[in-house]
Amino acid sequence: MTGDHGKVLLSHGVRHFVDQGGTLEYELRVIDGQKCWFLYGLTETARLQVYLQRTGEPKILRNANAVLNYHESMCPDDGGVFITFSEKPKG
């Protein structure tokens, strides 16, 4: 991760990030009993959390359909996306 430590990805730059060879990852979290997916951009050396440009809040997709639609709009050539629906067991 040399050189990428502390970097983030802003939501308005995701399409350019993907066009430059980056990939997207969706991390499932359960907050107040509700599933949601946090967005990350992956490079060969880094995992960058995506934040909204206007508010500085993390980019969160509130349901699986939102993940699918977002991914399809950003990565139309992928043909699909893997959506985790249960959290990994801790331990």
Number of C-alpha atoms within 10 A of each C-alpha: 10 6 8 12 11 9 12 15 20 20 18 13 14 19 13 11 19 16 12 10 10 16 18 20 19 20 15 22 18 11 8 6 7 9 16 20 22 18 22 23 20 17 17 9 11 18 20 20 21 24 22 15 14 9 8 11 11 17 19 20 19 14 13 16 11 14 22 15 13 13 19 15 11 17 17 11 8 10 8 11 15 10 15 13 13 10 11 9 5 4 3
